[in-house]
Amino acid sequence: MSDRPANALRGEAEIVIGGARLILRPSFAALVAAEEELGSLFDLVERAAGGRLLLSEIATLFWHVASERPEHLTREQLGEGMITLGLAGVTPALKILLKQILSGGDA
C-alpha cells in the first residue's frame, strides 16, 4: 500500500477496500496479465462502453493493476469491497483506467 496519492495524469486511480487504499497503476506488465485472463483489452473497453462489463471483469482488472497490494488482501475481498462501494463507488477509478488503456500516456 502506497503512502502517496494516485497520479491521474499518469493514468493511476485509487480505491479504498477494507480501509486499505490501493493505487491502481495500469503498467504494461499489469495490463498484459489482465489481458491474459480477460482477453483483449479492446474488447473489454467496448463492453464497458456498451454497458456490458461484468463485475468480475472489473475486479480482475483492478486485481492486476493494484500496485503494492496488501499481502492479506485476497481477490475475493477485493470483490466484496467493490460490492460495498457499489458501482457508483468503483466507476470513477474504472473510468481513469479505461481512459489510460485507450489513450496511453506517461505511465
MARROTOR-620023 format. One line per 3 residues: their letters; for each residue x negated, y, z negated of N, C-alpha, C. Coordinates in steps of 0.2 Angstrom, whole numbers. Layout:
# residues N
A	X/Y/Z/X/Y/Z/X/Y/Z ~ ... .
END
This chain:
# residues 107
MSD	-4/-6/0/0/0/0/-4/6/0 ~ -3/11/4/-7/17/5/-5/22/1 ~ -9/27/-1/-8/32/-5/-6/38/-1 .
RPA	-8/38/5/-7/44/10/0/43/13 ~ 3/48/15/9/48/19/8/46/26 ~ 14/43/29/14/41/36/12/47/40 .
NAL	9/46/46/7/52/50/12/51/57 ~ 17/54/57/22/53/63/19/55/69 ~ 14/60/69/11/62/75/7/56/78 .
RGE	5/51/74/1/45/76/6/39/77 ~ 12/40/77/17/35/78/19/31/72 ~ 16/33/66/17/30/60/24/32/57 .
AEI	27/27/53/33/28/49/32/25/42 ~ 37/27/38/36/23/32/43/21/29 ~ 43/16/25/49/14/22/48/11/15 .
VIG	52/12/11/51/10/4/56/4/2 ~ 52/-1/1/56/-8/-1/54/-10/-8 ~ 59/-11/-12/57/-13/-19/53/-8/-23 .
GAR	53/-2/-21/48/3/-25/42/4/-21 ~ 40/-1/-17/34/0/-13/34/4/-7 ~ 30/9/-6/30/12/1/26/9/6 .
LIL	29/7/11/25/4/17/24/9/22 ~ 18/9/25/16/13/31/17/8/36 ~ 21/10/41/22/6/47/18/9/53 .
RPS	12/5/54/7/8/59/7/3/65 ~ 10/6/71/10/2/77/3/1/81 ~ -1/-2/78/-8/-3/81/-7/-8/86 .
FAA	-12/-9/91/-12/-13/96/-11/-21/94 ~ -16/-22/89/-15/-29/86/-9/-31/83 ~ -6/-26/79/1/-27/76/6/-28/81 .
LVA	6/-24/87/11/-24/92/10/-31/96 ~ 4/-33/97/3/-39/100/6/-45/96 ~ 5/-45/90/8/-50/85/15/-50/85 .
AEE	18/-44/85/25/-44/85/28/-46/92 ~ 25/-44/97/27/-47/104/26/-54/105 ~ 21/-57/102/21/-65/102/27/-68/99 .
ELG	30/-65/94/35/-68/90/42/-65/93 ~ 42/-59/96/49/-56/98/50/-57/105 ~ 44/-58/109/45/-57/116/43/-50/118 .
SLF	44/-48/125/42/-42/127/45/-36/123 ~ 40/-31/122/42/-25/119/46/-21/123 ~ 46/-21/130/50/-18/134/57/-20/133 .
DLV	58/-27/133/65/-29/131/67/-27/125 ~ 63/-27/120/65/-25/113/68/-18/113 ~ 64/-14/117/66/-7/117/73/-6/121 .
ERA	74/-10/126/80/-10/130/86/-12/125 ~ 85/-18/121/90/-20/117/92/-15/112 ~ 87/-11/109/88/-6/104/92/0/108 .
AGG	90/2/114/94/7/117/101/5/119 ~ 102/-1/120/109/-4/121/113/-6/115 ~ 110/-4/109/113/-6/103/114/-14/101 .
RLL	109/-17/104/109/-25/104/103/-27/100 ~ 99/-23/96/94/-25/92/96/-29/86 ~ 94/-35/85/96/-38/79/92/-36/73 .
LSE	95/-37/67/92/-35/61/86/-39/60 ~ 86/-46/62/80/-50/61/74/-47/66 ~ 76/-44/71/71/-42/76/67/-35/72 .
IAT	71/-31/69/69/-25/66/64/-28/60 ~ 66/-32/56/62/-35/51/56/-38/53 ~ 56/-41/59/50/-44/62/45/-39/64 .
LFW	48/-34/67/44/-28/70/40/-25/64 ~ 45/-23/59/42/-20/53/37/-24/49 ~ 38/-31/49/33/-35/45/26/-35/49 .
HVA	26/-35/55/20/-35/59/16/-28/59 ~ 20/-23/59/17/-16/59/15/-13/52 ~ 18/-16/47/17/-14/40/9/-15/38 .
SER	6/-9/37/-1/-10/36/-2/-10/28 ~ -7/-13/26/-8/-14/18/-2/-16/15 ~ 1/-21/17/7/-24/14/5/-27/7 .
PEH	9/-25/2/8/-28/-5/8/-36/-4 ~ 3/-39/-8/2/-46/-7/9/-50/-10 ~ 12/-47/-14/18/-50/-17/24/-50/-12 .
LTR	24/-45/-8/30/-44/-3/30/-50/2 ~ 36/-53/2/37/-58/7/42/-55/13 ~ 42/-59/18/46/-56/24/53/-56/22 .
EQL	55/-61/18/62/-61/16/64/-55/11 ~ 59/-53/7/60/-47/3/60/-41/7 ~ 56/-41/12/57/-35/17/64/-35/20 .
GEG	66/-40/22/73/-40/25/78/-38/20 ~ 78/-41/14/83/-39/9/82/-32/7 ~ 76/-29/7/75/-22/5/79/-18/11 .
MIT	78/-20/17/81/-17/23/89/-17/22 ~ 91/-22/20/99/-23/19/101/-18/13 ~ 97/-17/8/98/-12/3/98/-5/5 .
LGL	94/-4/10/93/3/13/99/4/18 ~ 101/-1/21/106/-1/26/103/2/33 ~ 107/1/38/105/3/45/103/10/45 .
AGV	107/15/41/105/22/41/98/23/38 ~ 96/19/33/90/20/30/84/17/34 ~ 85/12/38/79/10/42/79/13/49 .
TPA	84/16/51/84/19/58/79/24/59 ~ 78/29/55/73/34/56/66/31/57 ~ 64/26/53/57/23/54/57/19/61 .
LKI	63/16/62/63/12/69/62/16/75 ~ 66/22/74/65/27/80/58/29/81 ~ 54/31/76/47/33/76/43/27/80 .
LLK	44/21/78/40/16/80/42/15/88 ~ 49/15/89/51/14/96/48/19/101 ~ 48/25/98/45/31/102/38/30/103 .
QIL	34/28/98/27/26/99/26/21/104 ~ 30/16/104/29/10/109/30/12/116 ~ 35/17/117/37/19/123/32/24/126 .
SGG	30/29/122/26/35/124/18/34/123 ~ 17/30/118/10/29/116/7/36/112 ~ 1/37/112/-2/42/109/-8/41/105 .
DA	-10/45/100/-16/44/97/-15/39/91 ~ -13/33/92/-13/28/87/-19/24/86 .
END
